[in-house]
């Protein structure tokens, strides 16, 4: 790979990833919207989170600054709210307005995802522990979420 960029692996095109966003310094947290229209990318170095439109060919267009905060990990709930990690978990509306914050008494929170039987438990991985918080909202299905597979009964 040629650097810290956002890559896409087109189906049936071999194993060569294609750069779809090179306008971020250090992409880290990344999540797609439930409808498949948008990709959210957190640039942890610039401390920003952007939204891109996903084109039919997998390419990204229309980078838009959504939140003035970067993130290590991120997830979305079924209302499109964006959960960013770092110092606790910050929750933003789809428009990028801060609507909540979950304080975690740890130096750093690294990842966050919804899991459990109905995806109503928020799992937070932090410096020394994993936390589970029952939520009133339902999270998006995130197949890469380790907590989802571990805690589903």
C-alpha positions, 0 to 999 in steps of 0.5 A: 500500500502506498500510504495512509489513505482510504482503500476499496477492494472491488469485488472480482477484481483481484486483490489490489486495493484502489485508493478512494480517498487520499485527502485525509492525513491518518484515517482510522475510524471508518463506518458506512451508513445503513443505506450504503450511501455514505462512508464516515471517515475519522482522521485522527491526526487532523482531529476531524470526521468526514462524510463521503458519498459512496458512488456505484463503482465504490469510489468516494466523492464529496468529502464533507467535514461533519464533526470537528473531532477525530476518532479511533473507532466509531459506529452508528445507531439506527437513527444515524447518530455517530459515536466517536471514541477518544476521551469517553464516547461522544455522540453526534447527530447526523448533522454533526451536532453534539447530542451526548457524551458517555464518560469513561474513567479511563485514559482512552477509549479505542473502539465502540460498537453495538451488540447483544441479541437486539443490538441495544448494548453499546460495547466500549473498549478502553485502556484497561477494560471493556464496558457494556452499556444498555441503550435505548436505541438500536445500533447498526449491524457491524460484522467487524465488531468483535463484541457482537460475536462474543456477546450475542446469546 
